[in-house]
Amino acid sequence: MATDPRRTEGILSGAPGGDVGALIEGARALARTAERRYVTPDDVRRTARELLPTRILMRDPDADPRGIVSAILDVVEVP
């Protein structure tokens, strides 16, 4: 939701809601690679840092969406 252009300045088109499934699968893959049967918040963050910037279209074509994703992840609290 934080990549919604109505919520975050500078974003023209945010990550679609369907990307949640891809984010979860990516985090699960990281957990399996680490030989764990559970996903950690760091798995989710690492996956988000790789996946979400490719799904976000910025208003300024020279802007880097990785900065927006990092800023969002920095303020999201781990449950």
C-alpha positions as CSV (number, residue, x, y, z in Angstrom):
1,M,0.0,0.0,0.0
2,A,2.9,2.3,0.6
3,T,3.8,2.3,-3.1
4,D,0.4,3.7,-4.0
5,P,1.0,7.1,-5.7
6,R,-1.8,8.6,-3.6
7,R,0.3,7.8,-0.5
8,T,3.9,8.3,-1.6
9,E,5.1,11.4,-3.4
10,G,7.1,10.8,-6.6
11,I,5.5,7.5,-7.6
12,L,3.5,7.5,-10.8
13,S,2.5,3.8,-10.6
14,G,3.0,1.6,-7.6
15,A,3.5,-2.1,-7.2
16,P,0.3,-4.1,-7.9
17,G,-1.5,-5.8,-5.0
18,G,-0.9,-9.1,-6.7
19,D,2.8,-8.8,-6.0
20,V,2.2,-9.9,-2.5
21,G,2.3,-13.5,-3.7
22,A,5.6,-13.0,-5.5
23,L,7.0,-11.3,-2.4
24,I,6.0,-14.2,-0.2
25,E,7.3,-16.8,-2.6
26,G,10.6,-15.0,-2.9
27,A,11.0,-14.8,0.9
28,R,10.2,-18.5,1.1
29,A,12.9,-19.2,-1.5
30,L,15.4,-17.3,0.6
31,A,14.4,-19.3,3.7
32,R,14.8,-22.6,1.9
33,T,18.2,-21.5,0.6
34,A,19.2,-20.8,4.2
35,E,17.8,-24.3,5.1
36,R,15.1,-22.9,7.3
37,R,11.4,-24.0,7.4
38,Y,10.3,-20.5,8.3
39,V,10.5,-17.0,6.8
40,T,12.1,-14.1,8.7
41,P,11.4,-10.4,8.4
42,D,14.8,-10.1,6.8
43,D,13.8,-12.6,4.1
44,V,10.8,-10.4,3.3
45,R,12.9,-7.2,3.3
46,R,15.6,-8.7,1.0
47,T,12.9,-9.9,-1.4
48,A,11.1,-6.5,-1.3
49,R,14.4,-4.7,-2.0
50,E,14.9,-6.8,-5.2
51,L,11.3,-7.2,-6.4
52,L,9.5,-4.0,-5.7
53,P,11.8,-1.5,-7.5
54,T,11.1,-3.4,-10.7
55,R,7.4,-2.9,-10.2
56,I,7.4,0.9,-9.4
57,L,7.2,3.6,-12.0
58,M,8.6,6.9,-10.8
59,R,7.3,10.4,-11.9
60,D,10.9,11.5,-12.6
61,P,12.4,9.0,-15.1
62,D,15.8,9.6,-13.5
63,A,14.7,8.8,-10.0
64,D,15.7,5.4,-8.5
65,P,12.7,3.5,-7.0
66,R,15.2,1.6,-4.8
67,G,15.4,4.7,-2.6
68,I,11.6,4.7,-2.1
69,V,11.5,1.0,-1.3
70,S,14.3,1.4,1.2
71,A,12.6,4.4,2.8
72,I,9.3,2.4,3.1
73,L,11.0,-0.6,4.6
74,D,12.9,1.5,7.1
75,V,9.6,2.7,8.6
76,V,7.6,-0.5,8.5
77,E,7.4,-2.1,11.9
78,V,8.0,-5.8,12.3
79,P,4.9,-7.4,13.9
